[in-house]
C-alpha cells in the first residue's frame, strides 16, 4: 500500500528517524558507561558527536528532500498541528523534569538509609535530563504525524 | 458545549468550475494542496479567513461552500 506523504510529513519523518538512530546509539553508549560518575571529557565528546551527527543528517536529508519534492511553505493547518504538537511535547518535558527533580529529592532523602546503594551522579542527571528532552521532541514529532494522518476535526 | 459538524461542498464546486484542480484552488486561496485535500475530506475546518477566501475563489457566498450542522436537538 503506497502512502501519499506531504512534504511536511516527509520532513518530520526524517527528523524522527535521525533522532531515533543518533540518540538510540548515544543512549546505548551511555548505558555501557553507566558506571561513570562525572560527566567528563568522554561523555561530553559523545554528546557533542551526537549533536553534530543530528545536525549533519538533518541538513543532508532536507537538501535531498528539497531536490526530490517541491518544498511547500507552512500554512495555517501546519501551524495549528505544530501548536498541538508543542503542547504535548511541553507536557512530556514538564513530566520528565518533575520526575528528575522528584527522583533526586527521593534519592537524597533515602541516602541515609542506604548510603552505598543510591548514588545520584552528574552523569546520571545529565543523561536523564537529555533523555526527557529527546522524548519530548519525539512526542512532538509523533503528534504532528498523528494529526497529519487523522486530521483536525 | 455541544459540538456541531462543519461540512462543505468544495469538491462539487471545483467540479462545476471546469474541474478546477486542488492545486489551483490551493494557490488561489494561499494554502497547501494537502490542506485542500483535508478540507474536502472533512478532516480540517479552516479558519474564517480561509473559508471566506475559498468562497471568494468560487465567487459564491460562504454558506454555499460551508454548512454547520448543530448536534443540538
Backbone of each chain as ProteinMPNN parsed JSONL, in Angstrom:
{"seq_chain_A": "XXXXXXXXXXXXXXXXXXXXXXXXXXXXXXXXXXXXXXXXXXXXXXXXXXXXXXXXXXXXXXXXXXXXXXXXXXXXXXXXXXXXXXXXXXXXXXXXXXXXXXXXXXXXXXXXXXXXXXXXXXXXXXXXXXXXXXXXXXXXXXXXXXXXXXXXX", "coords_chain_A": {"N_chain_A": [[0.851, -1.192, 0.0], [0.698, 2.108, -0.964], [1.667, 5.112, 0.579], [0.545, 8.421, 0.49], [2.532, 10.864, 1.159], [2.854, 14.114, 2.508], [4.973, 17.025, 1.923], [5.68, 18.162, 4.383], [5.192, 16.014, 6.118], [7.095, 14.158, 5.228], [9.389, 15.569, 5.893], [9.169, 15.671, 8.692], [9.239, 12.931, 9.27], [11.862, 12.353, 8.555], [13.306, 13.829, 10.477], [12.457, 12.466, 12.727], [13.463, 9.846, 12.31], [16.214, 10.418, 12.252], [16.628, 11.307, 14.871], [15.91, 9.032, 16.38], [17.817, 7.149, 15.514], [20.368, 8.412, 16.026], [20.222, 9.252, 18.779], [19.447, 6.865, 19.871], [21.737, 5.35, 19.488], [23.459, 6.96, 21.008], [22.391, 6.721, 23.668], [22.564, 3.985, 24.056], [25.284, 3.742, 24.142], [25.778, 5.338, 26.368], [24.67, 3.752, 28.319], [26.505, 1.712, 28.423], [28.543, 2.995, 29.69], [27.622, 3.369, 32.201], [28.659, 3.2, 34.73], [30.195, 5.416, 35.213], [30.762, 8.427, 37.087], [31.203, 11.197, 36.931], [30.369, 13.765, 34.523], [32.33, 13.898, 32.287], [35.193, 14.446, 30.082], [35.04, 12.268, 28.093], [32.283, 11.69, 28.043], [31.21, 14.182, 27.396], [32.295, 14.476, 24.885], [30.982, 12.404, 23.484], [28.399, 13.386, 23.579], [28.609, 15.792, 22.129], [29.315, 14.732, 19.674], [26.934, 13.378, 19.046], [25.13, 15.538, 18.78], [26.265, 16.951, 16.629], [26.087, 14.962, 14.68], [23.296, 14.704, 14.392], [22.654, 17.259, 13.368], [24.096, 17.268, 10.93], [22.967, 15.032, 9.585], [20.33, 15.933, 9.387], [20.604, 18.24, 7.774], [21.613, 17.143, 5.365], [19.505, 15.387, 4.731], [17.329, 17.169, 4.449], [18.161, 18.661, 2.256], [18.22, 16.692, 0.244], [15.513, 16.026, 0.272], [14.35, 18.462, -0.521], [15.299, 18.618, -3.117], [14.113, 16.422, -4.229], [11.301, 16.593, -3.83], [8.879, 19.218, -4.227], [9.361, 21.96, -2.13], [6.991, 22.999, 0.333], [5.533, 25.908, 1.631], [4.645, 26.552, 5.078], [1.234, 26.436, 6.043], [-1.857, 27.619, 7.61], [-2.945, 25.274, 8.705], [-0.722, 23.602, 9.08], [0.613, 25.114, 11.01], [-1.216, 25.061, 13.12], [-1.261, 22.327, 13.728], [1.368, 22.058, 14.527], [1.332, 23.624, 16.822], [-0.339, 22.104, 18.522], [1.284, 19.875, 18.726], [3.546, 20.928, 20.005], [2.388, 21.514, 22.456], [1.89, 18.925, 23.52], [4.521, 18.0, 23.558], [5.654, 19.786, 25.365], [4.288, 19.067, 27.66], [5.297, 16.482, 28.015], [8.01, 17.096, 28.46], [7.827, 18.65, 30.784], [6.787, 16.738, 32.551], [8.939, 14.978, 32.601], [10.951, 16.623, 33.738], [9.835, 17.033, 36.24], [9.894, 14.39, 37.208], [12.675, 13.912, 37.311], [13.541, 15.848, 39.161], [11.994, 15.065, 41.372], [12.998, 12.476, 41.676], [15.683, 12.965, 42.382], [15.355, 14.308, 44.809], [14.107, 12.278, 46.311], [16.162, 10.384, 46.274], [18.149, 11.696, 47.71], [16.901, 11.923, 50.184], [16.684, 9.238, 50.814], [19.258, 8.48, 51.047], [20.554, 8.343, 53.485], [19.515, 6.047, 54.553], [20.374, 4.013, 52.847], [23.32, 4.282, 52.117], [25.293, 3.318, 50.313], [24.038, 2.288, 48.127], [22.282, 3.996, 46.746], [23.083, 6.301, 44.513], [23.371, 9.464, 43.293], [24.571, 10.761, 40.479], [26.383, 13.301, 38.575], [26.635, 12.391, 35.919], [24.457, 10.661, 35.641], [22.281, 12.397, 36.069], [22.557, 14.363, 34.019], [22.24, 12.733, 31.769], [19.658, 11.736, 32.189], [18.108, 14.071, 32.053], [18.664, 14.791, 29.426], [17.571, 12.577, 28.139], [14.815, 12.935, 28.645], [14.444, 15.313, 27.275], [14.868, 14.456, 24.659], [12.809, 12.568, 24.464], [10.619, 14.279, 24.697], [10.825, 15.724, 22.326], [10.427, 13.655, 20.526], [7.785, 13.0, 21.146], [6.579, 15.34, 20.283], [7.097, 15.238, 17.475], [5.818, 12.821, 16.78], [3.194, 13.443, 17.459], [2.639, 15.391, 15.553], [2.755, 13.825, 13.185], [0.617, 12.133, 13.738], [-1.639, 13.903, 13.739], [-1.504, 14.844, 11.117], [-2.173, 12.541, 9.729], [-4.654, 11.686, 10.869], [-6.193, 13.987, 10.865], [-7.676, 17.217, 11.673], [-10.417, 17.72, 13.53]], "CA_chain_A": [[0.0, 0.0, 0.0], [1.529, 3.31, -1.039], [1.129, 6.235, 1.349], [0.82, 9.711, -0.116], [3.017, 11.718, 2.235], [3.099, 15.502, 2.127], [6.35, 17.481, 2.143], [5.865, 18.337, 5.835], [5.265, 14.69, 6.742], [8.41, 13.583, 4.892], [10.375, 16.314, 6.669], [9.039, 15.222, 10.087], [9.717, 11.543, 9.336], [13.326, 12.428, 8.501], [13.764, 14.27, 11.802], [12.156, 11.386, 13.668], [14.425, 8.765, 12.099], [17.542, 10.897, 12.649], [16.681, 11.343, 16.334], [15.874, 7.661, 16.904], [19.101, 6.488, 15.222], [21.505, 9.039, 16.705], [20.1, 9.19, 20.236], [19.44, 5.447, 20.222], [23.163, 4.994, 19.579], [24.054, 7.7, 22.132], [21.969, 6.186, 24.963], [23.128, 2.631, 24.164], [26.658, 4.008, 24.541], [25.75, 5.855, 27.741], [24.399, 2.607, 29.218], [27.76, 0.958, 28.585], [29.4, 3.757, 30.599], [26.738, 3.737, 33.315], [29.419, 3.228, 35.977], [30.873, 6.706, 35.399], [30.019, 9.335, 37.97], [31.301, 12.569, 36.407], [30.065, 13.956, 33.106], [33.618, 14.477, 31.901], [35.658, 14.543, 28.697], [34.488, 11.245, 27.19], [30.825, 11.85, 27.954], [30.943, 15.428, 26.653], [32.647, 14.165, 23.488], [29.898, 11.599, 22.893], [27.223, 14.248, 23.42], [28.885, 16.708, 21.012], [29.245, 13.909, 18.455], [25.509, 13.123, 18.757], [24.509, 16.793, 18.315], [26.787, 17.224, 15.276], [25.523, 13.933, 13.78], [21.894, 15.074, 14.133], [22.639, 18.449, 12.502], [24.572, 16.876, 9.593], [21.948, 14.165, 8.959], [19.166, 16.769, 9.073], [20.919, 19.107, 6.633], [21.697, 16.304, 4.16], [18.163, 14.88, 4.421], [16.466, 18.27, 3.982], [18.61, 19.009, 0.895], [17.725, 15.624, -0.646], [14.047, 16.16, 0.215], [14.014, 19.658, -1.309], [15.594, 18.316, -4.523], [13.218, 15.344, -4.666], [9.914, 17.074, -3.903], [8.803, 20.682, -4.154], [9.087, 22.422, -0.766], [5.747, 23.749, 0.496], [5.557, 26.736, 2.839], [3.635, 26.151, 6.065], [0.013, 27.246, 6.076], [-2.473, 27.668, 8.949], [-3.145, 23.914, 9.223], [0.582, 23.15, 9.571], [0.926, 25.851, 12.242], [-2.109, 24.554, 14.167], [-0.776, 20.992, 14.105], [2.619, 22.272, 15.253], [0.963, 24.123, 18.159], [-0.815, 20.958, 19.31], [2.44, 19.014, 18.956], [4.376, 21.572, 21.034], [1.671, 21.355, 23.734], [2.171, 17.575, 24.012], [5.958, 17.928, 23.841], [5.879, 20.551, 26.595], [3.769, 18.229, 28.749], [6.27, 15.395, 28.209], [9.224, 17.675, 29.046], [7.483, 19.032, 32.153], [6.684, 15.497, 33.329], [10.308, 14.492, 32.766], [11.644, 17.496, 34.697], [9.243, 16.724, 37.543], [10.389, 13.076, 37.626], [14.102, 14.012, 37.65], [13.635, 16.598, 40.43], [11.44, 14.188, 42.406], [13.926, 11.362, 41.855], [16.868, 13.447, 43.105], [14.933, 14.565, 46.198], [13.896, 10.976, 46.951], [17.463, 9.737, 46.439], [18.854, 12.388, 48.804], [16.224, 11.546, 51.43], [16.918, 7.817, 51.1], [20.707, 8.225, 51.09], [20.949, 7.979, 54.844], [19.091, 4.665, 54.81], [21.199, 3.083, 52.065], [24.353, 5.182, 51.569], [26.138, 2.785, 49.237], [23.233, 1.762, 47.018], [21.63, 5.037, 45.966], [24.08, 7.329, 44.205], [22.944, 10.373, 42.227], [25.796, 11.336, 39.921], [26.166, 14.244, 37.463], [26.479, 11.599, 34.694], [23.08, 10.148, 35.617], [21.316, 13.508, 35.953], [22.657, 14.949, 32.674], [21.653, 11.8, 30.787], [18.21, 11.664, 32.404], [17.528, 15.313, 31.507], [18.775, 14.675, 27.966], [16.6, 11.556, 27.718], [13.466, 13.516, 28.622], [14.406, 16.297, 26.178], [14.713, 13.687, 23.416], [11.454, 12.004, 24.471], [9.672, 15.377, 24.436], [10.899, 16.013, 20.894], [9.782, 12.525, 19.838], [6.334, 13.178, 21.352], [6.171, 16.433, 19.387], [7.116, 14.765, 16.083], [4.779, 11.796, 16.61], [1.901, 14.14, 17.495], [2.456, 16.01, 14.233], [2.407, 12.765, 12.226], [-0.725, 11.658, 14.083], [-2.667, 14.847, 13.274], [-1.49, 14.892, 9.65], [-2.876, 11.359, 9.225], [-6.032, 11.611, 11.342], [-6.892, 15.226, 10.565], [-8.129, 18.046, 12.808], [-11.863, 17.939, 13.413]], "C_chain_A": [[0.892, 1.249, 0.0], [0.878, 4.458, -0.272], [1.524, 7.533, 0.677], [1.217, 10.679, 0.992], [3.256, 13.128, 1.72], [4.56, 15.857, 2.414], [6.642, 17.594, 3.644], [6.012, 16.985, 6.53], [6.619, 14.027, 6.468], [9.503, 14.245, 5.727], [10.371, 15.844, 8.129], [9.571, 13.796, 10.242], [11.245, 11.487, 9.345], [13.894, 12.811, 9.863], [13.597, 13.152, 12.822], [13.19, 10.259, 13.553], [15.817, 9.17, 12.558], [17.67, 10.87, 14.172], [16.747, 9.938, 16.92], [17.241, 6.989, 16.71], [20.226, 7.076, 16.072], [21.395, 8.912, 18.226], [19.953, 7.748, 20.719], [20.868, 4.968, 20.425], [23.799, 5.659, 20.802], [23.699, 7.048, 23.472], [22.438, 4.731, 25.147], [24.575, 2.735, 24.647], [26.725, 4.455, 26.006], [25.502, 4.721, 28.737], [25.667, 1.8, 29.475], [28.714, 1.651, 29.557], [28.636, 4.145, 31.868], [27.488, 3.831, 34.645], [30.094, 4.564, 36.252], [30.062, 7.596, 36.321], [30.046, 10.764, 37.427], [30.88, 12.609, 34.939], [31.283, 14.67, 32.511], [33.893, 14.435, 30.412], [35.011, 13.566, 27.727], [33.003, 11.427, 26.963], [30.459, 13.097, 27.151], [31.218, 15.206, 25.167], [31.534, 13.392, 22.794], [28.653, 12.454, 22.646], [27.414, 15.214, 22.236], [28.794, 15.961, 19.685], [27.782, 13.676, 18.056], [24.84, 14.371, 18.179], [24.956, 17.101, 16.885], [26.185, 16.232, 14.27], [24.083, 14.275, 13.409], [21.833, 16.231, 13.13], [23.031, 18.062, 11.069], [23.516, 16.029, 8.877], [20.742, 15.003, 8.524], [19.414, 17.63, 7.834], [20.918, 18.294, 5.333], [20.301, 15.836, 3.747], [17.27, 15.985, 3.842], [16.86, 18.71, 2.566], [18.075, 17.981, -0.104], [16.214, 15.759, -0.83], [13.631, 17.34, -0.663], [14.27, 19.425, -2.798], [14.577, 17.332, -5.092], [11.768, 15.811, -4.805], [9.875, 18.577, -3.641], [8.497, 21.131, -2.719], [7.798, 23.248, -0.713], [5.853, 24.617, 1.743], [4.446, 26.299, 3.798], [2.407, 27.034, 5.937], [-0.627, 27.113, 7.46], [-2.685, 26.281, 9.556], [-1.83, 23.357, 9.785], [0.907, 23.799, 10.919], [0.068, 25.332, 13.397], [-1.652, 23.182, 14.662], [0.51, 21.123, 14.931], [2.337, 22.746, 16.684], [0.51, 22.977, 19.061], [0.354, 20.046, 19.667], [3.341, 19.601, 20.047], [3.721, 21.44, 22.406], [1.984, 19.984, 24.334], [3.649, 17.418, 24.385], [6.293, 18.634, 25.145], [5.419, 19.744, 27.801], [4.757, 17.106, 29.07], [7.538, 15.923, 28.894], [8.992, 18.05, 30.508], [7.403, 17.816, 33.058], [8.08, 14.945, 33.618], [11.063, 15.299, 33.804], [11.152, 17.202, 36.108], [9.793, 15.401, 38.078], [11.86, 13.139, 38.049], [14.256, 14.723, 38.997], [13.147, 15.716, 41.585], [12.388, 13.042, 42.721], [15.142, 11.77, 42.669], [16.508, 13.681, 44.574], [14.765, 13.245, 46.957], [15.234, 10.293, 47.235], [18.228, 10.361, 47.603], [18.241, 11.987, 50.146], [16.542, 10.108, 51.831], [18.397, 7.51, 51.287], [21.175, 7.755, 52.477], [20.62, 6.522, 55.149], [19.979, 3.668, 54.072], [22.312, 3.861, 51.368], [25.147, 4.623, 50.392], [25.336, 2.384, 48.007], [22.643, 2.858, 46.129], [22.618, 6.192, 45.742], [23.587, 8.182, 43.034], [24.194, 11.081, 41.719], [25.457, 12.36, 38.846], [25.928, 13.508, 36.141], [25.027, 11.132, 34.537], [22.091, 11.293, 35.368], [21.354, 14.121, 34.549], [21.98, 14.03, 31.656], [20.142, 11.658, 30.948], [17.519, 12.902, 31.81], [17.544, 15.254, 29.979], [17.747, 13.675, 27.425], [15.195, 12.163, 27.637], [13.336, 14.609, 27.556], [14.173, 15.585, 24.843], [13.301, 13.104, 23.327], [10.412, 13.073, 24.153], [9.651, 15.72, 22.943], [10.227, 14.894, 20.091], [8.264, 12.62, 19.966], [5.815, 14.252, 20.403], [6.068, 15.944, 17.936], [6.014, 13.734, 15.823], [3.388, 12.411, 16.633], [1.617, 14.783, 16.138], [2.029, 14.959, 13.204], [0.985, 12.262, 12.464], [-1.793, 12.599, 13.518], [-2.67, 14.99, 11.747], [-2.266, 13.709, 9.065], [-4.355, 11.388, 9.599], [-6.848, 12.84, 10.956], [-7.312, 15.95, 11.828], [-9.617, 18.279, 12.641], [-12.405, 18.638, 14.615]], "O_chain_A": [[1.741, 1.41, 0.877], [-0.307, 4.742, -0.447], [2.689, 7.734, 0.333], [0.363, 11.244, 1.675], [3.794, 13.316, 0.629], [5.284, 15.098, 3.058], [7.701, 17.182, 4.115], [6.848, 16.824, 7.419], [7.212, 13.415, 7.356], [10.421, 13.581, 6.208], [11.428, 15.644, 8.728], [10.263, 13.484, 11.212], [11.842, 10.677, 10.053], [14.846, 12.196, 10.343], [14.465, 12.917, 13.662], [13.721, 9.781, 14.555], [16.527, 8.377, 13.177], [18.701, 10.456, 14.703], [17.528, 9.672, 17.833], [17.757, 6.342, 17.621], [20.948, 6.346, 16.751], [22.353, 8.514, 18.889], [20.299, 7.442, 21.86], [21.177, 4.276, 21.395], [24.566, 5.036, 21.536], [24.572, 6.839, 24.315], [22.681, 4.3, 26.274], [25.033, 1.925, 25.454], [27.588, 4.023, 26.771], [26.042, 4.719, 29.843], [25.886, 1.278, 30.568], [29.572, 1.013, 30.168], [28.97, 5.131, 32.525], [27.009, 4.47, 35.582], [30.518, 4.83, 37.377], [28.833, 7.532, 36.342], [29.032, 11.461, 37.457], [31.013, 11.626, 34.211], [31.262, 15.877, 32.27], [32.978, 14.395, 29.589], [34.499, 13.96, 26.679], [32.519, 11.331, 25.836], [29.534, 13.082, 26.339], [30.478, 15.682, 24.306], [31.183, 13.688, 21.651], [27.948, 12.279, 21.652], [26.496, 15.424, 21.443], [28.268, 16.481, 18.701], [27.432, 13.763, 16.879], [24.081, 14.286, 17.214], [24.142, 17.463, 16.036], [25.822, 16.608, 13.156], [23.692, 14.151, 12.248], [21.065, 16.192, 12.169], [22.379, 18.476, 10.111], [23.204, 16.273, 7.711], [20.202, 14.81, 7.435], [18.555, 17.741, 6.959], [20.311, 18.69, 4.338], [19.949, 15.878, 2.568], [16.548, 15.764, 2.87], [16.0, 19.087, 1.771], [17.548, 18.34, -1.157], [15.699, 15.626, -1.94], [12.688, 17.24, -1.447], [13.556, 19.961, -3.646], [14.224, 17.391, -6.27], [11.089, 15.469, -5.773], [10.719, 19.126, -2.933], [7.481, 20.727, -2.153], [7.542, 24.08, -1.583], [6.224, 24.121, 2.807], [3.433, 25.743, 3.373], [2.525, 28.244, 5.744], [-0.017, 26.562, 8.377], [-2.615, 26.12, 10.775], [-1.823, 22.719, 10.838], [1.402, 23.147, 11.839], [0.555, 25.178, 14.517], [-1.656, 22.912, 15.863], [0.713, 20.396, 15.904], [3.006, 22.332, 17.631], [0.923, 22.887, 20.217], [0.414, 19.507, 20.772], [3.839, 18.874, 20.906], [4.413, 21.273, 23.41], [2.306, 19.884, 25.518], [3.985, 16.789, 25.388], [7.106, 18.153, 25.933], [6.08, 19.736, 28.84], [5.024, 16.813, 30.235], [8.074, 15.28, 29.797], [9.841, 17.804, 31.364], [7.886, 17.843, 34.19], [8.368, 14.502, 34.73], [11.742, 14.732, 34.66], [11.939, 17.13, 37.052], [10.12, 15.297, 39.26], [12.254, 12.501, 39.025], [15.001, 14.269, 39.866], [13.79, 15.628, 42.631], [12.567, 12.674, 43.882], [15.59, 11.026, 43.542], [17.259, 13.301, 45.472], [15.218, 13.108, 48.094], [15.424, 9.699, 48.296], [18.872, 9.66, 48.384], [18.956, 11.744, 51.119], [16.655, 9.79, 53.015], [18.752, 6.389, 51.65], [22.055, 6.904, 52.611], [21.333, 5.849, 55.893], [20.301, 2.605, 54.603], [22.253, 4.074, 50.157], [25.625, 5.389, 49.556], [25.916, 2.161, 46.944], [22.515, 2.683, 44.917], [22.936, 6.948, 46.659], [23.408, 7.682, 41.923], [24.798, 11.889, 42.424], [24.374, 12.309, 38.263], [25.113, 13.946, 35.329], [24.451, 11.198, 33.451], [21.178, 11.166, 34.552], [20.305, 14.37, 33.954], [21.239, 14.492, 30.789], [19.425, 11.481, 29.964], [16.484, 12.793, 31.153], [16.568, 15.617, 29.323], [17.133, 13.905, 26.383], [14.472, 11.929, 26.669], [12.257, 14.813, 27.0], [13.392, 16.042, 24.009], [12.671, 13.135, 22.27], [9.446, 12.816, 23.435], [8.591, 15.973, 22.371], [9.545, 15.154, 19.1], [7.54, 12.353, 19.007], [4.755, 14.101, 19.796], [5.076, 16.204, 17.256], [5.359, 13.765, 14.782], [2.497, 11.961, 15.913], [0.494, 14.725, 15.638], [1.075, 15.162, 12.452], [0.243, 11.998, 11.518], [-2.746, 12.143, 12.886], [-3.719, 15.232, 11.15], [-2.933, 13.843, 8.04], [-5.215, 11.144, 8.752], [-8.057, 12.745, 10.745], [-7.307, 15.377, 12.918], [-10.036, 18.964, 11.708], [-13.605, 18.904, 14.686]]}, "seq_chain_B": "XXXXXXXXXXXXXXXXXXXXXXXXXXXXXXXXXXXXXXXXXXXXXXXXXXXXXXXXXXXXXXXXXXXXXXXXX", "coords_chain_B": {"N_chain_B": [[-20.56, 22.363, 26.242], [-22.133, 21.6, 23.274], [-20.956, 19.862, 20.382], [-20.908, 20.795, 17.058], [-21.065, 19.993, 13.522], [-19.081, 20.686, 10.743], [-19.65, 20.833, 7.365], [-18.814, 20.65, 3.844], [-18.93, 21.885, 0.415], [-16.808, 21.825, -1.318], [-15.551, 20.057, -3.112], [-17.617, 19.565, -5.023], [-18.074, 22.173, -5.946], [-15.627, 22.72, -7.136], [-15.776, 20.936, -9.234], [-17.834, 22.047, -10.723], [-16.572, 24.283, -11.629], [-15.248, 23.941, -14.11], [-13.706, 21.606, -13.477], [-11.685, 22.529, -11.638], [-8.442, 22.191, -10.374], [-7.147, 20.712, -7.308], [-4.718, 21.814, -6.657], [-4.804, 24.246, -8.049], [-6.894, 25.563, -6.712], [-5.77, 25.656, -4.164], [-3.595, 27.384, -4.606], [-4.964, 29.737, -5.294], [-6.214, 30.31, -2.911], [-4.215, 30.349, -1.044], [-3.144, 28.295, 0.507], [-1.763, 25.013, 1.267], [-1.827, 22.195, -1.042], [-2.343, 19.888, 0.338], [-3.857, 20.796, 2.456], [-6.217, 21.583, 1.191], [-7.052, 19.055, 0.371], [-7.487, 17.921, 2.909], [-9.593, 19.552, 3.82], [-11.622, 18.97, 1.964], [-12.004, 16.305, 2.599], [-13.289, 16.478, 4.976], [-11.575, 16.602, 7.141], [-10.451, 18.735, 8.224], [-11.34, 21.866, 9.469], [-11.318, 24.97, 8.136], [-9.888, 28.228, 9.015], [-11.869, 31.199, 9.602], [-11.064, 33.191, 7.865], [-9.728, 31.809, 5.751], [-11.87, 30.269, 4.921], [-13.567, 32.261, 3.889], [-11.933, 33.098, 1.806], [-11.942, 30.854, 0.174], [-14.631, 30.753, -0.579], [-14.688, 33.146, -1.98], [-12.954, 32.536, -4.059], [-14.515, 30.806, -5.528], [-16.547, 32.481, -6.104], [-18.958, 32.62, -4.716], [-21.453, 32.874, -2.04], [-20.456, 32.432, 1.419], [-22.049, 30.528, 2.794], [-22.765, 28.829, 0.828], [-20.653, 27.277, 0.42], [-19.751, 26.243, 2.901], [-21.397, 24.434, 5.504], [-23.072, 24.354, 8.614], [-23.793, 21.884, 10.899], [-25.719, 21.531, 13.593], [-25.431, 19.705, 16.65], [-27.316, 19.869, 18.537], [-30.623, 19.094, 19.68]], "CA_chain_B": [[-20.926, 22.892, 24.922], [-22.26, 20.52, 22.298], [-20.119, 20.116, 19.216], [-21.574, 20.601, 15.784], [-20.205, 19.442, 12.464], [-19.0, 21.555, 9.57], [-19.473, 20.098, 6.105], [-18.545, 21.599, 2.764], [-19.181, 21.471, -0.979], [-15.646, 22.254, -2.096], [-15.332, 19.126, -4.233], [-18.663, 19.821, -6.021], [-17.84, 23.499, -6.533], [-14.476, 22.606, -8.043], [-16.265, 20.213, -10.412], [-18.626, 22.985, -11.535], [-15.662, 25.314, -12.175], [-14.497, 23.186, -15.122], [-12.744, 20.715, -12.806], [-10.531, 23.238, -11.07], [-7.665, 21.2, -9.604], [-6.897, 21.049, -5.895], [-3.55, 22.691, -6.633], [-5.233, 25.589, -8.488], [-7.65, 26.175, -5.609], [-4.808, 25.928, -3.088], [-2.832, 28.582, -4.96], [-5.86, 30.899, -5.214], [-6.584, 30.571, -1.515], [-2.995, 30.591, -0.271], [-2.841, 27.182, 1.416], [-1.139, 23.915, 0.536], [-2.775, 21.247, -1.636], [-2.699, 18.946, 1.405], [-4.925, 21.403, 3.261], [-7.443, 21.466, 0.383], [-7.452, 17.642, 0.469], [-8.028, 17.712, 4.265], [-10.897, 20.231, 3.904], [-12.584, 18.186, 1.178], [-12.263, 15.053, 3.3], [-13.848, 16.821, 6.304], [-10.577, 16.321, 8.171], [-9.978, 20.022, 8.732], [-12.223, 23.018, 9.295], [-10.392, 26.095, 8.015], [-10.199, 29.463, 9.745], [-12.895, 32.009, 8.942], [-10.428, 33.922, 6.759], [-9.524, 30.879, 4.626], [-13.208, 29.907, 4.44], [-14.016, 33.369, 3.032], [-11.108, 33.119, 0.587], [-12.413, 29.756, -0.679], [-15.904, 31.21, -1.158], [-14.327, 34.194, -2.941], [-12.345, 31.873, -5.231], [-15.616, 30.237, -6.314], [-17.498, 33.554, -6.409], [-20.268, 32.308, -4.116], [-21.478, 33.213, -0.604], [-19.826, 31.453, 2.327], [-22.981, 29.446, 3.157], [-22.885, 27.883, -0.275], [-19.479, 26.385, 0.491], [-19.708, 25.553, 4.205], [-22.644, 24.325, 6.258], [-22.879, 23.936, 10.005], [-24.883, 21.023, 11.401], [-25.677, 21.518, 15.052], [-25.814, 18.42, 17.244], [-28.42, 20.125, 19.46], [-31.908, 18.652, 19.136]], "C_chain_B": [[-21.007, 21.727, 23.93], [-21.498, 20.893, 21.031], [-20.901, 19.843, 17.935], [-20.611, 20.054, 14.756], [-20.242, 20.392, 11.273], [-18.764, 20.683, 8.335], [-19.219, 21.13, 4.998], [-18.805, 20.989, 1.383], [-17.99, 21.801, -1.883], [-15.44, 21.363, -3.327], [-16.333, 19.415, -5.368], [-18.425, 21.157, -6.723], [-16.643, 23.483, -7.482], [-14.917, 21.955, -9.351], [-17.019, 21.161, -11.338], [-17.796, 24.155, -12.078], [-14.709, 24.629, -13.141], [-13.343, 22.392, -14.507], [-11.483, 21.452, -12.365], [-9.744, 22.232, -10.214], [-7.487, 21.672, -8.16], [-5.725, 22.018, -5.79], [-3.932, 24.121, -7.026], [-5.99, 26.302, -7.369], [-6.702, 26.561, -4.469], [-4.03, 27.213, -3.361], [-3.689, 29.841, -4.872], [-6.124, 31.308, -3.768], [-5.362, 30.878, -0.65], [-2.754, 29.542, 0.8], [-2.161, 26.082, 0.596], [-2.22, 22.993, -0.045], [-3.249, 20.242, -0.577], [-3.837, 19.482, 2.264], [-6.253, 21.354, 2.511], [-7.967, 20.035, 0.462], [-8.107, 17.38, 1.837], [-9.405, 18.358, 4.413], [-11.957, 19.407, 3.162], [-12.962, 16.879, 1.877], [-12.855, 15.251, 4.679], [-12.872, 16.487, 7.437], [-10.007, 17.611, 8.752], [-11.005, 21.099, 8.446], [-11.346, 24.267, 9.258], [-10.808, 27.282, 8.876], [-11.253, 30.233, 8.949], [-12.305, 32.722, 7.713], [-10.246, 33.023, 5.529], [-10.879, 30.462, 4.046], [-13.742, 30.997, 3.512], [-13.231, 33.392, 1.719], [-11.539, 32.016, -0.38], [-13.716, 30.178, -1.372], [-15.642, 32.255, -2.24], [-13.755, 33.581, -4.218], [-13.419, 31.273, -6.133], [-16.64, 31.301, -6.706], [-18.896, 33.272, -5.878], [-20.26, 32.741, -2.644], [-20.917, 32.074, 0.25], [-20.722, 30.243, 2.604], [-23.143, 28.431, 2.029], [-21.722, 26.882, -0.262], [-19.5, 25.567, 1.783], [-21.08, 25.553, 4.871], [-22.324, 23.836, 7.667], [-24.081, 23.118, 10.445], [-24.747, 20.951, 12.911], [-26.098, 20.148, 15.57], [-26.929, 18.599, 18.268], [-29.729, 19.653, 18.859], [-32.783, 19.821, 18.696]], "O_chain_B": [[-20.052, 20.966, 23.777], [-21.406, 22.062, 20.657], [-21.484, 18.771, 17.769], [-19.479, 19.694, 15.077], [-21.309, 20.842, 10.855], [-17.811, 19.907, 8.273], [-19.391, 22.332, 5.203], [-18.887, 19.773, 1.213], [-18.161, 22.03, -3.08], [-15.191, 21.85, -4.43], [-15.944, 19.498, -6.533], [-18.557, 21.26, -7.943], [-16.653, 24.157, -8.512], [-14.495, 22.361, -10.434], [-16.879, 21.103, -12.56], [-18.283, 24.929, -12.903], [-13.491, 24.734, -12.995], [-12.192, 22.482, -14.934], [-10.364, 21.047, -12.68], [-10.335, 21.504, -9.417], [-7.649, 22.85, -7.84], [-5.724, 22.922, -4.954], [-3.456, 25.086, -6.428], [-5.764, 27.483, -7.106], [-6.813, 27.641, -3.889], [-3.828, 28.03, -2.462], [-3.215, 30.889, -4.433], [-6.241, 32.492, -3.449], [-5.465, 31.582, 0.354], [-2.227, 29.846, 1.87], [-2.005, 26.208, -0.619], [-3.37, 23.008, 0.396], [-4.399, 19.804, -0.591], [-4.678, 18.721, 2.741], [-7.298, 21.112, 3.115], [-9.17, 19.815, 0.602], [-9.137, 16.711, 1.924], [-10.29, 17.791, 5.055], [-13.052, 19.181, 3.677], [-14.093, 16.406, 1.762], [-12.922, 14.31, 5.471], [-13.283, 16.136, 8.543], [-9.18, 17.578, 9.663], [-11.484, 21.232, 7.32], [-10.696, 24.589, 10.252], [-11.923, 27.336, 9.394], [-11.493, 29.95, 7.775], [-12.952, 32.841, 6.672], [-10.567, 33.421, 4.409], [-11.022, 30.32, 2.832], [-14.309, 30.692, 2.463], [-13.788, 33.669, 0.656], [-11.51, 32.203, -1.596], [-13.886, 29.989, -2.576], [-16.29, 32.252, -3.286], [-14.037, 34.049, -5.321], [-13.261, 31.233, -7.353], [-17.504, 31.05, -7.546], [-19.894, 33.635, -6.501], [-19.194, 32.951, -2.065], [-20.91, 30.912, -0.158], [-20.259, 29.104, 2.647], [-23.604, 27.312, 2.252], [-21.798, 25.802, -0.847], [-19.293, 24.354, 1.763], [-21.821, 26.535, 4.811], [-21.428, 23.017, 7.875], [-25.223, 23.572, 10.38], [-23.79, 20.386, 13.439], [-26.993, 19.509, 15.018], [-27.438, 17.619, 18.811], [-29.938, 19.792, 17.654], [-33.897, 19.612, 18.215]]}, "name": "protein", "num_of_chains": 2, "seq": "XXXXXXXXXXXXXXXXXXXXXXXXXXXXXXXXXXXXXXXXXXXXXXXXXXXXXXXXXXXXXXXXXXXXXXXXXXXXXXXXXXXXXXXXXXXXXXXXXXXXXXXXXXXXXXXXXXXXXXXXXXXXXXXXXXXXXXXXXXXXXXXXXXXXXXXXXXXXXXXXXXXXXXXXXXXXXXXXXXXXXXXXXXXXXXXXXXXXXXXXXXXXXXXXXXXXXXXXXXXXXXXXXX"}
